[in-house]
Amino acid sequence: MLKAYVCVWSDKSAAEMVKFYKFVFKDTKVEKYAYWGKNPMGVKEGSILTAHITILGQKIMLLNGFMKMPFNESISFVVPCKTQREIDIYWKKLTAGGGKPVECGWVIDKFGVRWQIAPADFDKWNTTKNKKKKEAMMAEMWKMKKLDIKILKEAFNNA
């Protein structure tokens, strides 16, 4: 059975995106490429149309649409991290080459794609029925750009 997967539109950066995401996520798999044939858009025949990759188990199709379609905050990839070291590594790599940090664990990479680099336990903390614990953790999160697992966990556990 086929499963749903994500299509990320770029103007003409699919090949560069593949290289970058292989640098950021060491287990990235490149599955296949498709190439433009004759087309009414004026795109050179033989240029990359799509690159199919898998990042952290998520299949993604990178599409060279040859038109600017800007990314925005309404869609992001969440990367659950078990350790602070993981958060630090992804944060550093995703901000490399022109990426920028944003509040609450969000990063915009150099292509404009949004990523949430978060503790693996964040969903558990965020969905607890204990309002006091959640609010304590969230109060700390609002102060951060790059999330600090120790601070968030202590706020949650000590509330």
N, C-alpha and C positions, 0 to 999 in steps of 0.2 A: 504494500500500500504506500502510495506517495504521501509525504508529509509536507505541510506548508513550510516555506522558507522565505527569507527576506531578500528583496531586491534593493540594492543601493545604487541610485542613479548618480553618475558623475558626468561632467561634460566630456572629458577624454582622459581621465586619470586612472582607469582600471588597472593597468599594468603597474603603475607607480603605487597604487593602493595595495596590490598583492605583495609587493616587496616590503612596504612599510608594515603591513599587518603580520607578515612572516617574521619581521624584526621584533615587533611588540609581543606577539603570542607565539612562543617557540614551537608549539605543536600544530600550527596552521597547516592545513593540507590544501594543496592546489589540485582540484579535481579535473577541470577541463576548461578549455577556451572555445569560444565561437567567434567567427570573423564576419565582418560585413561583406556582403555580396554587392551586386548592383543595387542602387537605391536612389530614390528621388531627392535625398537630403544633401547630396554632394559630398558624402563621406567617402574617403578613399577606399576602394575595394581592397579587401585583405586586412584592413585595420581591425583591431580587437573590438568586437561587439560586446561580449560578456566574458567574465572570468568567474568560474564557480570555485569557491573556497569554503573550507570549514574551519571556523574559529571556535575553540572550546566546545566542540560538538555541535555548534550551530551552523547550518548550511546557509551561505550567503551568495547571492549572485551580484557581482559588480557589473553594472551596465554602463557602457560608454554611449551616452545619448547624444553627444555633440551639441547639446544646448545646456545653458546654465539653468539648473533647478536647485536653488539653495536649500540647504538643510536647515532645520530649526529645532527648537527645544521639544516639540511635540512627540518626537520619536528618539529613543536612545537605546543603547545596548547596556545591559547591566552585567557587571563582572563581579561575581561573589568571590571574595578573597578570604582564605582561612587564616592568613598571617599578615602582620603589619609589613613584613618584607615584601609580600606579594603586592600589597597596595602601593608601596613605595616604588617598586619596579615598574608596574603598569603606569603609575602616575608619571614617572620620569620619561618613560618611552613614549607615551601618548602626547606629552607636551613637547617632545623633541621636534625640532624643525619648524616651529611656528604654531604648535598647539598651545592652548591656554587653559589654565585652571579656572574653574567656576565654583560657586558655593556648593556646600553640602555633598562633596564627593564627585561632582560632575567635572568632566574634562571635555573640551572641544579639541579634536585632533586637527592636524594641519590641513585636512580636507574639509573640515567643518562638521564631521560626524560627531555626535554626542555620545559620551560614555559615562556610566555611573560606576565608579570604582568603590565598592562597598564591602564591609565585613560580611562574611558568609552568614552570620547570625542576625543580620539587620532585619530580614523579614520576620524572624521570630520576635525580635524586640519590638518591631513596629506593629505587629498584629496581636500582641499580648492583650488580654482583657484587663490587666492591671494598669489602670490609667496613670497612676503615679509613676510607675517604672517607665512607661512609654514617654511621658512628658519630661521626665528627668533626662532620659537619653536624647530626646529630640532637642531639648534646650541646649545641650552640649553640641549637637550636630549643627545647629543653626550658627554657631560661632566659627565653624571650620570651613576651609576649602577642602584640603586633603583630609580624609577622615582618619581619626586615630582610634584604633580598636580598643586599646586599653582604657582610654578616657570614656568612650561610649559604653563599654562593658561595665566599668566601675559605676558610672551614673545609673545605669539600669539596675545593677545588682544592689546598690546601696540605697536605692529609693524606698 
